[in-house]
Amino acid sequence: MVTRGSSVTSRTTAESPKGAARAAESRGYEVPVEGRSQGALMEQRRRRRGWRGRLHTTLDLIRANPTGRVALKIFIGILGAIVVTVGVALIPLPGPGWLLVIAGLGVWAVEFHWARRLLAFTRRHVNSWTRWVKMRSLGVRFVLGAVGLAFVSVVVWLSLKYSFGIDVVAEALHYLATH
């Protein structure tokens, strides 16, 4: 028995079918287009080759099931959170901190639209920064590199000093004074 207001009854939305189709496409789902047969969509899926094609096909199969769709969102959310958390923890140290944060965004971007937009924003600004640096003279690039190296050195020194109790600067000055 279906009662009034239950989840089984159909709901009318203010969105038009085209708006709903656009929203589904923006989330990464394939929506059949009028004038294109299911065979054309299947052919497009078959054309995907390599590991990316297999990944897209697998994700499409998982998303086809409502339980799989929820499980995939939970799995991607947790995996992305772990990668981002490890990346944030490694930011003060030399190494792949920011790279892991961006990789975590990439994991989230598989399933979440906001992460896709944030990743595109990050790519756009990193590319513009890279273009800006390439247009500068060699001297400016050298200064930027020296400032970056000094910043990383100070972060490493402070991390070693306050995390492990090793004062590299004091040890180096003591070594120079005694030898």
GIBELNOR-V133935 format. One line per field, one symbol per residue. phi: phi as a letter, one per 30 degrees, with the letter a starting at -180 (. if undefined). burial: 1 if it has 9 or more other C-alpha atoms within 8 Angstrom, else 0. A space follows every 10 residues. Layout:
# GIBELNOR-V133935
phi=???
burial=???
This chain:
# GIBELNOR-V133935
phi=.ccdiddddd cccdddeddd dddddddjdd cdcejcdddd ddddddddci dddddddddd ddddcedddd dddddddddd dddddddddc edcdkdeddd dddddddddd bcdddddddd ddeddddddd dddddddddd dddddddddd dddddddddd dccciccddd ddddddddc
burial=0000000010 0000000001 1001101000 0000011000 1000100100 0011001001 0110000110 0110011011 1111111101 1111011101 1111111110 1110110110 0000000000 0000000000 1000000000 0100111111 1000001100 000000000
